């Protein structure tokens, strides 16, 4: 019963009082049980699914908040977090949060073991394996970000932004599926700071555990591609209008190196080449589908 209380808390976001009535224990006991459950879940699964990350909480817009920065598996069938940075100062941009993490340090030093450059099918030049981020992240030789929309973009740079945006939906789907499964993400969490961090940690490793199980994503579906159109996943309906999990769009600086810009240019060239282009891409970007 003790584990059921902890899982019910994650799945519903119900108050301790409500859970106490459901399981016929006191609200105070629910608080102790939930904390013990979450600690046990984190200790059991963290070595299997995520490295431990340092964290601190922050006050932003007059309420306490926890930042969750995630790196998601490129396999679109997984939607699993391979890195999670939990809790950072609210005045920091995504770029600042990344730079101050151990993962960001490895990214900067280029010590992350990623595959060597490889030529796409039919294409003569090799391309570097990279991570993909939005405009909140810096451009690096191993981290691509889109061209800023406030620039006078050419058709070629719009074509680059378009598939980059589609690829980033893998991350959006991972967050969406997790939030749809664990309902506590749907509202502000009434808990102490250390418990909030523990709740998020437990939700991430349980999300990955469930995604490893067959048919775990049957009810909660991700976005899917239908040629040039995107079919919204069911998680979007489940999380619509929520006040808990917020997408923070603050931007960071982008003092990129010439090598980083060269890497992005190589991808621009490929995506506009005969081997890398798709028939409908110019039509789509010319009507604004390149954000």
Buried (B, 14 or more C-beta within 10 A) or exposed (E): EBEEBBBBBBBBBBEBEBBBEBBEBEEEBBBEBBBBBBBBBBEEBBEEBBEEBEBEBBEBEEEBBBBBBBBBBEEBEBBBBBBBBBBBBBEBBBBBBBBBBEBBEBBBEEEEEEEEEEEBEEBEEEBBEBBBBBBBBBBBBBBBBBBEEEEEBEEBBBBBBBBBBBEBBBBBBBBBBBBBBBBBBBEBBEBEBEBBBBBBBBBBBBBBBBBEEEEBBEEBBBBEEEEBEBEEBBBBEBBEEBEBBEEBEBBBEBEBEEEBEEBBEBBBBBBBBEEBBEEEBBEBBEEEBBE
